């Protein structure tokens, strides 16, 4: 369930005109920007971008960049890109910064195969390199194998599972992931090629056999980038709602708040299942997500996030 | 340039009726099968399949399988599948037989990124596994890394090249491929992620620096599957026409002829550039491809291949 509330009928032209008016004169009327863009779904926003460009011969995104600033600007920018474009940008930022490969794992594990392809198309179009090309050039060893395998997969989607395979591969994952012996390459093969349904069957089989989930105690002080990526991979395939809840929880717990992570989850999921993530958050933390967000953020950034959360003040 | 000659106007219904008539009565009228199917392009054949199914409530492919036999059947079967379906079948046969990974390399190097995606879609649809899933489960080590990287790539297509990168990466390829030291993983990364234009620039840079092509003397008696696949990869990216000429030459040279390889090249390229391949063949061997094919094959199989070569007797 989404948290975004968007009217089913809106006029792209009127929205474009209202935005233009908000930009004109002394300062920017941020309230209007938030009220409009925070209440339109991604299709509607693409129509507004088109209408704006048509009427004013100006790129709405560029204009916004000159009008607003900081975390608010970043959040709005991410929100108004097409979803595939946004993920391509997020992936590129992650690769260039050389950290937070969570983004790479997320898009691979959460998107459908065709959606993932759209991200790869958007990436090539924008950067004139392929996603896997940039990723492979910035990583090495097992981390590279895992991440490149994840983004390049085109998995089978469907209910057919092979229970015997789940059994065998739960064993392989145990050896590699938990015992840290055996071949990491086989664990990587499994995680980068099997269908999501098959993987979940394998994780379940693991729990039945070992009485504990595969991710339990997987991370410790000495974990390297590869092990962290492995952990994120398993978690996000297994239950991406719980996974996102943890991303938000960690982002908020951090001293100073990790705005990038918070923005990413809210902006990426507002139109999809942010309501569910928010419910899981409440269940886990006994505090409403919108209250924490209101407490930890401020200004227009706060107002925008709360609007996407369906809880504007 | 294609060798296939197909009329621009044809009636799918009339073709379907003529085929049905060819199947009826004593034996099959192979001549009609060849005349029709050997003179239709893949779009037209898909229309005939549809018309046939509509009129007779019978799958044309299944009917053909019961009517004709041997190499002729195999060639017709491969010819009348949609190109993406055909490549998916060829890849699956190669994976299951555990040899001839050339097919895997070919589709990765010769098809456009979107065509390659179509093969992967067709594969998942048909086998309920992904292409990379089956491939990875049947291979290991560097061979797996190379082949899986090849089929899963979605490369940048365009003219932009980076000459400095070509220089550096020619060096990396030299170390890994020719000196057999350094990291194979880096050679694999380059070959599986860079754009075709960039790769060709790298191969050219290699030739300028070392005075010889990178594939020269790459293969020797002791070459393993990985080195063979590496060789095929470089050759088919560098110049797929020359590469196909060699596949045909080797297929014919083989004692007893390698019908699978011969069929594969003719069927895959008849509608594209078989004329060019055939010209290069003549230049290299001073004998016409159609003469060799006529000499080395027989019966309806021969007639069908010659028809696709545009040289029916």
Interface residues (C-beta under 8 A of the other chain):
Chain A: X113 X117 X120 X121 X124 X128 X129 X130 X131 X132 X133 X136 X137 X140 X141 X144 X145 X148 X149 X152 X153 X154 X155 X156 X157 X158 X160 X185 X189 X192 X193 X194 X195
Chain B: X113 X117 X120 X121 X124 X128 X129 X130 X131 X132 X133 X136 X137 X140 X141 X144 X145 X148 X149 X152 X153 X154 X155 X156 X157 X158 X160 X185 X189 X192 X193 X194 X195
